[in-house]
Amino acid sequence: MASALEVRTGTGSPPAELRADGDWITLRARPDFPGRPRLGPLDLLRVNRRLAGGAKFALDPEDGEVVLAADASIADRAARPDGDRFGSALDLRIGRARAGIEEAQAWAAGPSAFSPRSAGAAADASAAGLEDLAALCAASGWPFEEREGGKLVVPLEAAGSGQPAEVARDARGSVRVTVRLSDAAEAAEPCLEAAGVFLLLVSGALRFMRAALAEDEPGRSFILENRFDDPPTPAEMADALTASSLALGMSSREMQALLEDESLARAYLALRGSAFFRASLAAREHGKENPHADS
């Protein structure tokens, strides 16, 4: 049975809940948005890409409302003979997750309150850096191929999709596991909103992955990702790739349908759009003459 503790985040927001459940420790909170009354699902997916510690905005699959969550895996604790080192690593993971929750709560409070934390040193773009990632993927038990640009490509096991995961270091040195789902440049607005709601629900249903909107390349795309601000263990990499495969299997066909069929997207929003997004949509429609500049 899971047990829970309250964790103060120091942001003036409601406390987060720290819950231990089997091989996982999860931080979870219900955010307030006093400084951002006109948010849509794409806003939450956009900021997910920037949060430390694997933190994420998601939709609770039970009630459809917005939640904040971050996960830490303790699946390999039994394989660690040095308990002190494992405890220190777990403390670091929980600290990173808490930092990500605090970032998200600060962002929710308004633009002036948000300042993303540095994830670490600059990325190692050398051959040695790629070798480290290759050794990590090999130890995780997943097959992979090396590609140019310092990244690895890992075939996933999702039925009906040949989309792989990419494993690479970003500009800050964080290790990211990324699955690119769909282009988000040309679809109609209701289709984008519906796809965003759907991915936030997938994020809420699965541990150790988050949906995001990537805008760091020409155009923009919906992605699934896991971000490690500190070197992951082989067990954590295996968990991240498994979560990516599950999420891809849940998402690829549904995303294609929602992005291509506007009538289906509108029906989906009417059925699954949360009370929060319905209220924010009304505020956005009312304030179109002065669009907000949330970022």
C-alpha distance (Angstrom), angle and dihedral (degrees) to the residues before:
residue distance angle dihedral
M1 . . .
A2 3.82 . .
S3 3.78 119.1 .
A4 3.80 125.7 -157.6
L5 3.81 140.6 -156.3
E6 3.79 131.0 -172.2
V7 3.81 115.5 -114.4
R8 3.79 121.5 -162.4
T9 3.80 111.0 -140.7
G10 3.79 98.1 -164.9
T11 3.81 93.8 -127.2
G12 3.80 99.5 103.2
S13 3.81 88.9 -109.1
P14 3.79 124.1 120.9
P15 3.84 111.9 -74.6
A16 3.77 121.1 -93.5
E17 3.78 122.9 -120.7
L18 3.80 117.7 -121.9
R19 3.80 109.5 -154.7
A20 3.81 129.9 -177.2
D21 3.80 113.5 -155.5
G22 3.80 119.5 167.7
D23 3.80 109.1 -63.8
W24 3.80 94.0 -3.9
I25 3.76 141.2 76.4
T26 3.80 114.4 -162.6
L27 3.79 132.8 -170.0
R28 3.78 112.3 -154.9
A29 3.82 133.9 176.6
R30 3.79 140.6 166.8
P31 3.81 106.3 -125.3
D32 3.79 128.2 -143.5
F33 3.82 120.5 -145.7
P34 3.82 105.2 -157.2
G35 3.80 93.8 149.2
R36 3.81 98.9 41.4
P37 3.81 111.9 52.5
R38 3.82 97.3 160.6
L39 3.79 103.9 53.8
G40 3.78 124.2 149.3
P41 3.80 129.7 -167.3
L42 3.81 91.9 -96.9
D43 3.81 89.9 59.9
L44 3.80 90.7 57.3
L45 3.80 92.6 45.9
R46 3.79 90.5 49.0
V47 3.80 93.9 53.9
N48 3.82 92.3 43.6
R49 3.81 87.4 70.7
R50 3.82 89.9 61.7
L51 3.81 102.8 44.9
A52 3.80 121.9 110.1
G53 3.78 126.6 -129.4
G54 3.79 96.8 26.9
A55 3.82 90.3 -70.7
K56 3.79 115.8 162.2
F57 3.75 145.7 -177.9
A58 3.79 109.4 -129.1
L59 3.79 141.4 157.4
D60 3.79 118.8 -104.3
P61 3.84 106.0 -118.1
E62 3.81 90.1 -145.4
D63 3.82 100.6 55.2
G64 3.81 103.2 6.8
E65 3.80 94.5 -124.9
V66 3.79 127.8 133.6
V67 3.82 118.2 -87.1
L68 3.79 136.2 174.5
A69 3.80 117.7 -136.5
A70 3.79 143.1 166.7
D71 3.81 128.6 -178.8
A72 3.80 135.1 -150.9
S73 3.79 120.8 -167.1
I74 3.80 120.4 -138.6
A75 3.81 94.9 174.0
D76 3.81 94.1 119.0
R77 3.80 96.9 48.5
A78 3.82 92.1 106.8
A79 3.81 90.4 55.6
R80 3.80 92.8 55.2
P81 3.81 111.1 91.9
D82 3.79 90.9 -174.9
G83 3.78 102.2 70.0
D84 3.80 93.7 179.9
R85 3.79 92.5 57.2
F86 3.78 92.0 46.7
G87 3.80 90.3 49.5
S88 3.81 90.7 50.8
A89 3.81 91.3 49.0
L90 3.80 91.1 49.0
D91 3.81 91.0 48.9
L92 3.81 88.0 52.5
R93 3.81 92.2 49.7
I94 3.81 92.1 49.6
G95 3.79 89.9 46.6
R96 3.81 90.9 52.7
A97 3.81 90.7 47.5
R98 3.78 90.8 50.5
A99 3.81 90.0 49.2
G100 3.80 89.4 53.1
I101 3.81 91.8 49.9
E102 3.82 89.4 50.4
E103 3.82 90.9 49.9
A104 3.79 90.6 51.8
Q105 3.80 92.6 47.9
A106 3.80 90.3 49.3
W107 3.81 90.2 50.3
A108 3.80 90.4 50.0
A109 3.81 89.7 54.1
G110 3.81 91.7 61.8
P111 3.81 144.6 -71.7
S112 3.79 95.8 -77.3
A113 3.82 92.3 56.5
F114 3.82 98.3 55.3
S115 3.79 123.2 93.2
P116 3.83 115.8 155.5
R117 3.79 114.0 -133.9
S118 3.77 121.3 -121.4
A119 3.78 109.5 -103.1
G120 3.77 95.4 -149.6
A121 3.76 143.5 -80.4
A122 3.78 125.3 -14.5
A123 3.79 116.1 -73.8
D124 3.80 120.7 -88.1
A125 3.79 102.5 -122.4
S126 3.79 93.9 175.2
A127 3.79 127.1 110.7
A128 3.80 87.5 -104.3
G129 3.80 89.5 59.2
L130 3.80 91.2 53.2
E131 3.79 90.4 46.6
D132 3.81 89.4 55.2
L133 3.81 90.7 54.3
A134 3.81 91.4 45.8
A135 3.80 91.5 51.7
L136 3.81 89.6 48.4
C137 3.81 93.3 51.5
A138 3.80 91.7 44.9
A139 3.81 90.7 52.1
S140 3.83 90.1 48.9
G141 3.81 89.9 61.8
W142 3.83 96.3 -120.5
P143 3.84 120.8 124.4
F144 3.79 117.1 -122.7
E145 3.79 145.9 172.3
E146 3.78 127.7 -138.5
R147 3.81 116.8 -123.6
E148 3.76 135.1 -174.3
G149 3.78 118.1 -86.4
G150 3.79 96.3 49.3
K151 3.81 98.2 -74.4
L152 3.78 138.1 119.8
V153 3.80 126.2 -141.5
V154 3.82 117.8 -143.3
P155 3.84 120.0 -167.3
L156 3.79 110.2 -133.1
E157 3.79 129.2 -144.9
A158 3.79 98.7 -128.9
A159 3.80 112.5 135.6
G160 3.79 115.0 -121.7
S161 3.80 96.3 16.6
G162 3.77 132.3 86.1
Q163 3.79 93.3 -170.7
P164 3.83 111.4 129.8
A165 3.78 131.3 -152.7
E166 3.79 119.6 -112.1
V167 3.80 119.5 -143.7
A168 3.81 115.5 -161.8
R169 3.79 144.4 133.1
D170 3.79 117.3 -103.2
A171 3.80 126.5 -141.2
R172 3.82 90.9 -81.4
G173 3.78 95.1 50.7
S174 3.80 95.9 -105.3
V175 3.80 116.4 141.4
R176 3.80 111.2 -122.8
V177 3.78 128.4 -167.6
T178 3.81 105.4 -159.1
V179 3.80 135.0 -177.3
R180 3.80 115.0 -172.5
L181 3.79 108.4 -144.9
S182 3.79 112.0 174.2
D183 3.77 142.3 -13.6
A184 3.79 110.8 -103.5
A185 3.79 99.5 -168.8
E186 3.79 106.4 92.2
A187 3.82 109.7 24.1
A188 3.81 120.4 113.0
E189 3.80 116.3 -94.2
P190 3.86 95.6 -108.6
C191 3.82 88.6 51.4
L192 3.80 91.8 51.7
E193 3.81 91.8 47.2
A194 3.81 92.3 49.0
A195 3.81 92.2 47.6
G196 3.81 89.0 49.4
V197 3.81 92.8 51.8
F198 3.80 90.6 47.4
L199 3.81 93.3 51.7
L200 3.80 92.4 46.9
L201 3.82 87.9 54.8
V202 3.82 90.5 50.1
S203 3.81 88.4 50.6
G204 3.78 89.6 52.1
A205 3.79 92.9 50.2
L206 3.83 98.0 49.9
R207 3.79 133.3 56.5
F208 3.78 126.8 -135.5
M209 3.81 99.0 22.2
R210 3.76 137.4 74.4
A211 3.76 136.8 -161.8
A212 3.79 117.1 -126.8
L213 3.78 144.3 168.6
A214 3.81 111.3 -116.9
E215 3.78 117.1 -152.1
D216 3.80 98.7 161.0
E217 3.81 93.7 103.0
P218 3.82 132.6 47.9
G219 3.79 105.6 -62.4
R220 3.78 120.7 -1.3
S221 3.77 135.4 -92.9
F222 3.78 141.6 -169.2
I223 3.80 110.6 -112.5
L224 3.79 142.9 178.4
E225 3.78 114.4 -138.8
N226 3.76 150.8 163.0
R227 3.80 120.5 -153.7
F228 3.80 124.1 -158.0
D229 3.78 114.0 -166.5
D230 3.82 89.5 -173.8
P231 3.82 126.7 39.7
P232 3.82 108.8 -73.6
T233 3.78 123.1 -134.4
P234 3.83 119.9 -120.0
A235 3.83 88.6 -105.5
E236 3.81 91.0 53.5
M237 3.80 91.2 48.5
A238 3.82 89.8 50.1
D239 3.83 89.8 49.8
A240 3.81 91.0 49.2
L241 3.81 93.2 50.5
T242 3.81 91.8 45.7
A243 3.82 90.7 51.0
S244 3.81 90.2 47.8
S245 3.80 91.0 51.6
L246 3.81 92.2 49.2
A247 3.80 92.6 47.1
L248 3.80 92.1 48.0
G249 3.79 90.6 51.5
M250 3.81 89.6 51.7
S251 3.81 95.0 45.7
S252 3.79 118.8 32.3
R253 3.82 101.4 80.0
E254 3.79 94.2 34.2
M255 3.80 92.1 51.5
Q256 3.78 91.9 50.5
A257 3.81 91.5 51.4
L258 3.81 94.6 47.3
L259 3.80 93.9 47.2
E260 3.81 94.3 48.1
D261 3.84 102.5 41.1
E262 3.80 115.3 57.8
S263 3.81 94.4 -174.9
L264 3.81 90.1 53.2
A265 3.81 90.0 47.4
R266 3.81 92.0 52.8
A267 3.79 91.4 48.3
Y268 3.82 90.5 49.2
L269 3.81 91.8 50.6
A270 3.80 90.5 50.6
L271 3.81 90.0 51.3
R272 3.82 103.3 38.0
G273 3.80 106.3 18.3
S274 3.81 107.6 118.8
A275 3.79 124.9 -123.2
F276 3.80 87.2 -111.1
F277 3.80 93.3 57.4
R278 3.80 92.8 43.4
A279 3.81 89.4 54.7
S280 3.79 92.7 45.1
L281 3.82 91.2 48.5
A282 3.79 89.7 54.2
A283 3.81 89.5 50.3
R284 3.81 91.2 48.8
E285 3.81 91.9 50.1
H286 3.81 90.2 48.4
G287 3.80 92.3 48.7
K288 3.81 101.2 42.9
E289 3.77 91.5 119.4
N290 3.84 87.9 62.0
P291 3.82 106.4 31.9
H292 3.79 115.0 -160.4
A293 3.78 119.3 -114.0
D294 3.80 100.5 -144.4
S295 3.76 112.1 162.1
